Amino acid sequence: MEITATSLPPKEAIDFWETKVPMGRKEYDALADEARSRAFFVGGLAKGDMLQAVKDSLRKALQEGTSFAQWKKDVGPVLEAAGWPGNPQRLETIFRTNMQSAYMAGRYAQQKRTVALRPYWQMSGVNDSRTRPSHAALHEVVYPADHEFWDTYYPPNGFR
């Protein structure tokens, strides 16, 4: 019997993404910190239809495991047609920030389901040349899953 591994869409990450609500700067700024995790906001994109198009394109990328390069090809013409002068670095920031937030929200949901079997969590950093000293200092730190440390430091806890 041959067993073939196939990748599956990250269900919990997609579930988190579906709860995001597109909104402009004024709406976003009026939210409490806790509510901001459910907001989808991109600075400079105030038009509702444009914001929704970018959110939809990110959902598709999440569902299909799309790379940044492919997402940029897909969403670039939509942004250009609307007159948004997004540069490649800005697009990469939008992509990475939103993908990592969704993936980590999904991972958090998975970890919460298994906390009885795995009551301690360990921070694991990339530790490459771009790692901030403050993040390197957290590498391999272990705390109980319900420790207040995770309220502040559960990834993503910084971008770029």
N, C-alpha and C positions, 0 to 999 in steps of 0.2 A: 504494500500500500504506500502510495506517495502522498506526502503531506506538503501542501504549498501554503506558505504564509502570504497573506494579502494585507495591504494596509487598509485601515478603516478610517473614515472621517472621525475627527475627534468630537464625539457626541456632546460631551459636557461643554466644550469650548463653543460649539455651535449653539447650544442651548443658551449659554451666557450671551452670545452675540445677538441672538434674537430678542433679548430684553432691552437692548440699547435703543435709545430714543434720539433721533437727530434733532439738534437744536442750534440756534445761533448764539453768538457771544453773550448778549444780554441775559438770555435764559440760563445759559451755563453759569455765568458769574453769580446769578441769584441763588444757585443751588447750594445746599450744605455739602460738606465734603463727602459724606456717606452717599448722597444721591448722585454725585458726579460719576461714580463708577458705572451708573446705568445710562449715562448720557453719551451720545456720539456727537462730538464737536470737533471741527477742523477750523483753526484760525484762518480767516480770509475767505471762507466759504459760507456765505450768509444765505444764499438762495436755497430754499427747501428742496427743490427738485434736484439741484446739483449735489447737495449734501446726501440726499437719499440715493442718488446714483453711485456716489463713492462708497456709501455704506453697503449697498447691494453688491458692488464689485468686490469689496473686502469679504463679505459673506461667501460669495462664490469662491474666492481664493482660499478661504478657510475650509470650505467643504471639499474642494478639489485638490488641496495641497499645492496650490499654484506658487511658483517662485516669484520673487520680487520682479525679476526681468519680464516675466510674462504678464504679471499684473500691470506693470507700467505700460506695456504695449496695449493692454485692454482698456485701461482707464485714461491714458494720455489723450486720445482723440476726444473723449467726452469732455475732459477739462478744457482742452484747447478750444473746442467748439463754443464753450461757454465763456471764453475769454479769460480763464484763470491762468496766470503765468507761473504755474508750479514748476520749479526747477527740479532736477533729478535728486538732489540731496533732500529737498523738502518732501518729495514723493516717497523716498526711502524712509524718512522719519515717520510719515503717516502710516506706511505699510508696517514697519517693524513695531512701532508703538502699539498699534491696534492688534496685530497678530499675537504679539507676546502677551498682551493683556488678556486676550481671549484664551490662549493656551494655558496661561497660569491660572485663570479663573476655573477652567476645566480641570486642571490638575488639582487645584484646591478642593473642588467638589469630590474628586476621586479619593483624595487623601482623607477627607472628613468621613467618607463612608467606611474606611478601613482603620479608623483611629483605634478601635478596640484591639486590633491585631498589631498595629504599629503606633504606639502612643507617643513616640519620640520622633521628632523631625530634625534633619540635619541640613544646614545651609551648604550649598555646593556652588562655588563660583567658577567662572571660566578661567580666571587667573592667567590671562595672556597679557601682552604688553599694554593693552588699553584698559586693564582693570584698575579702577580707582583704589588708592591705598585703604580707604574706609571700607570698601567692599572686600578687598583681599583679607582684611583683618577678621571678617565674618566667616571666611571659608572654614568649613568643618565644625562650626558652632552647632551644638545640639541643645534643644530645649523640648520640654513636653509640648505636644500639639496644642494644648490650651493655654500656653504661656503668652503673656502680653507682648513678648518680643515679636511674635508673628503678626501682631496687629500693625506694626510699623515696617517690619523687614521682609514679610513674605513677598517673594518676587511677583511681578517686576517691581523693583524699588529704585529704579533709576534707568535712564535711557541714554544711549550713545556714550 
